[in-house]
Amino acid sequence: MRGAILGFSAATILAALGACSREPAPDETAATVAEEADQDLNLDVWLERMEVGSRELYSAREAVISALELEEGDVVADIGAGTGLYTLLFAERVGPRGRVYAEDIEPLFLDLINQRAEDAGFDNITPVLGRENDVTLPENEMDAVFIADTYHYFSNRESVMKSVLRSLKPGGSLFIVDYDLKPGGPRPEDKAHVRFGRAGVISEIEYVGFTFAEETTVEGLEENYFLRFVKADE
């Protein structure tokens, strides 16, 4: 497996990269800024700057995988797959008889996942280019759908979640891991974009047609909650 694999969604990384687009300071030349931008847009270089161990979804990854209770042969979708951290873990867990759909709206990340899958020897991963309002997954095929640190970025959550619902088999599970925004509590600057907490998430997802099943305590997750929903049997 080439390099460190981080579980950042495309929205997270592209927002950070977008911050690099700026006007030159008085003591800088345009060429200097362009050189910095080129380096920041090299994903491998940018990822090397990250402190992997400081991020919950990385450090708690094994506990999260265990909480999903995936079985060999399962079909799983990783929505907002980003750089493929969980995609590769899923591919190992479901085995050669299973399949993992790595969905993202950014082709750059799908290319990266393709390369990482090839380097790691996985042939059970299918990259999927999603849209702003549709995850574009096959209907009634997923045993499980996983959305981590991504739900609050959806601009059209109802349409996206309806497409997720269509992709699941009857009785299939949807797992949501996201930042636990507590009412009235302090919010870190890097979470200013999170607009609602778990109660709002549960309400929205139930409205689409899912049934809320449970909230699970996962060792290592302190800033994030872990929710499971199910698609009713037809």
C-alpha distance (Angstrom), angle and dihedral (degrees) to the residues before:
residue distance angle dihedral
M1 . . .
R2 3.79 . .
G3 3.81 118.3 .
A4 3.80 128.0 -34.6
I5 3.80 116.5 -36.9
L6 3.80 116.1 -142.6
G7 3.78 125.4 -168.4
F8 3.78 98.8 -136.3
S9 3.79 118.7 140.6
A10 3.79 119.4 -125.2
A11 3.79 90.1 -109.2
T12 3.81 91.4 55.8
I13 3.79 96.1 50.3
L14 3.79 97.1 38.7
A15 3.80 90.4 50.9
A16 3.79 89.1 54.3
L17 3.77 92.4 45.2
G18 3.77 90.4 48.6
A19 3.78 88.9 59.6
C20 3.79 86.9 66.0
S21 3.81 91.6 66.6
R22 3.79 103.7 94.5
E23 3.77 145.0 131.4
P24 3.84 117.0 -90.7
A25 3.79 115.6 -94.6
P26 3.82 114.8 -119.3
D27 3.81 91.9 -96.0
E28 3.81 95.2 46.0
T29 3.76 131.8 82.2
A30 3.79 124.1 -135.7
A31 3.80 88.0 -116.1
T32 3.81 90.7 58.2
V33 3.80 92.4 51.9
A34 3.81 91.2 45.7
E35 3.80 90.0 51.8
E36 3.81 91.0 51.6
A37 3.81 91.3 47.9
D38 3.80 91.5 51.4
Q39 3.79 89.8 52.6
D40 3.81 93.1 46.8
L41 3.80 91.0 50.6
N42 3.81 90.1 55.5
L43 3.78 96.6 94.3
D44 3.78 96.1 -158.8
V45 3.81 91.2 54.2
W46 3.80 92.3 45.9
L47 3.81 93.6 49.1
E48 3.78 91.6 51.3
R49 3.80 87.5 64.2
M50 3.80 93.3 60.1
E51 3.80 122.5 98.3
V52 3.75 98.9 -130.3
G53 3.78 98.1 -169.3
S54 3.81 94.2 56.6
R55 3.79 93.9 65.5
E56 3.81 118.3 88.3
L57 3.76 97.4 -148.0
Y58 3.78 88.9 55.2
S59 3.79 99.7 41.5
A60 3.84 93.2 44.3
R61 3.80 95.2 41.8
E62 3.82 96.6 115.7
A63 3.82 92.2 49.8
V64 3.80 90.5 48.1
I65 3.80 91.6 50.7
S66 3.81 90.6 50.2
A67 3.81 91.5 49.9
L68 3.81 90.5 56.7
E69 3.83 90.3 61.6
L70 3.79 92.7 -150.5
E71 3.78 118.1 -178.2
E72 3.77 132.3 -147.1
G73 3.78 109.3 -86.3
D74 3.81 95.5 26.9
V75 3.80 121.5 140.1
V76 3.80 111.2 -133.0
A77 3.80 134.8 -177.8
D78 3.80 121.2 -151.0
I79 3.82 104.8 -159.1
G80 3.79 114.8 -156.7
A81 3.78 87.6 12.3
G82 3.81 93.0 178.5
T83 3.79 110.7 176.8
G84 3.79 94.1 -6.1
L85 3.80 106.3 -105.3
Y86 3.80 94.8 141.6
T87 3.79 94.8 29.1
L88 3.80 90.4 65.8
L89 3.80 93.3 43.0
F90 3.81 89.7 51.6
A91 3.79 91.2 48.6
E92 3.78 90.4 55.4
R93 3.81 93.3 45.9
V94 3.83 98.5 49.1
G95 3.79 93.1 42.6
P96 3.80 130.2 -153.9
R97 3.81 92.7 -46.8
G98 3.80 90.5 57.1
R99 3.78 131.8 67.6
V100 3.80 135.5 -142.7
Y101 3.80 122.1 -156.0
A102 3.81 109.8 -155.2
E103 3.81 105.4 -158.1
D104 3.79 125.3 -170.4
I105 3.80 137.5 145.1
E106 3.82 92.6 -134.2
P107 3.84 116.3 79.0
L108 3.81 90.2 -158.7
F109 3.79 90.3 68.4
L110 3.78 94.1 45.2
D111 3.81 89.3 54.1
L112 3.80 88.9 50.3
I113 3.82 92.0 49.8
N114 3.80 90.3 48.9
Q115 3.79 90.1 54.2
R116 3.80 94.1 45.5
A117 3.81 91.3 48.2
E118 3.79 90.6 51.2
D119 3.80 92.1 47.3
A120 3.81 90.9 49.4
G121 3.81 93.2 46.6
F122 3.82 97.5 -116.3
D123 3.80 118.2 147.9
N124 3.81 96.9 170.8
I125 3.83 97.2 79.2
T126 3.81 122.7 100.7
P127 3.84 116.7 -170.2
V128 3.81 113.6 -143.9
L129 3.80 125.3 -165.1
G130 3.78 106.4 -141.7
R131 3.78 130.7 -162.9
E132 3.78 131.6 -130.7
N133 3.81 90.6 -100.6
D134 3.82 103.0 27.1
V135 3.80 135.4 43.5
T136 3.85 88.4 -150.8
L137 3.81 94.4 -142.0
P138 3.82 125.8 150.7
E139 3.80 111.9 -88.5
N140 3.82 123.0 -107.4
E141 3.82 92.5 0.8
M142 3.83 108.3 104.3
D143 3.77 123.6 91.7
A144 3.79 89.2 -170.6
V145 3.79 138.6 9.8
F146 3.80 120.1 -158.6
I147 3.82 123.4 -160.4
A148 3.81 114.9 177.8
D149 3.82 126.1 176.5
T150 3.80 88.6 -17.6
Y151 3.81 111.2 84.5
H152 3.80 94.6 82.3
Y153 3.82 89.9 55.6
F154 3.82 94.8 60.3
S155 3.79 109.8 111.4
N156 3.82 92.9 -166.1
R157 3.78 101.5 33.6
E158 3.80 97.5 166.3
S159 3.80 94.3 54.6
V160 3.80 92.9 43.0
M161 3.80 93.4 49.5
K162 3.79 92.5 46.7
S163 3.79 87.9 56.4
V164 3.81 89.3 48.7
L165 3.80 89.6 51.7
R166 3.80 90.7 52.4
S167 3.80 91.2 51.1
L168 3.81 95.0 56.9
K169 3.76 125.2 87.3
P170 3.82 114.6 -121.0
G171 3.80 104.9 -82.1
G172 3.81 91.8 21.6
S173 3.81 121.5 140.1
L174 3.79 132.2 -120.3
F175 3.81 115.9 -157.3
I176 3.80 120.7 -161.1
V177 3.81 121.6 -169.3
D178 3.78 114.1 179.9
Y179 3.78 144.8 143.8
D180 3.81 113.8 -66.3
L181 3.80 102.3 -127.3
K182 3.80 104.4 -169.4
P183 3.83 116.7 -154.5
G184 3.78 110.9 -103.2
G185 3.78 93.2 1.6
P186 3.81 126.4 125.3
R187 3.79 116.1 -86.5
P188 3.82 121.8 -148.7
E189 3.79 115.3 -124.5
D190 3.80 91.0 -114.9
K191 3.83 89.4 58.2
A192 3.81 96.9 51.4
H193 3.82 89.5 112.3
V194 3.84 92.6 60.9
R195 3.80 103.6 99.7
F196 3.82 103.8 178.4
G197 3.78 141.8 23.6
R198 3.78 134.8 -128.2
A199 3.82 95.3 -72.2
G200 3.80 90.4 58.6
V201 3.80 91.6 45.7
I202 3.80 92.5 50.7
S203 3.82 91.4 48.2
E204 3.80 93.4 49.9
I205 3.78 95.0 47.1
E206 3.80 93.4 46.4
Y207 3.81 88.9 50.9
V208 3.81 89.8 58.3
G209 3.82 90.3 56.6
F210 3.80 107.0 -89.4
T211 3.79 123.3 127.0
F212 3.80 116.1 -131.0
A213 3.81 107.4 -125.3
E214 3.80 108.3 175.2
E215 3.76 150.5 -40.4
T216 3.80 113.8 -121.2
T217 3.79 127.7 -156.3
V218 3.80 107.1 -132.5
E219 3.78 120.0 -165.6
G220 3.79 110.1 -113.8
L221 3.80 96.1 23.1
E222 3.78 108.2 109.1
E223 3.80 103.2 140.8
N224 3.80 95.0 37.9
Y225 3.80 134.3 59.9
F226 3.81 125.1 -141.3
L227 3.82 116.8 -142.7
R228 3.79 132.2 179.2
F229 3.78 125.8 -156.8
V230 3.79 128.9 178.5
K231 3.77 135.5 -146.6
A232 3.78 108.9 -126.9
D233 3.80 118.3 -114.1
E234 3.78 110.6 -100.9
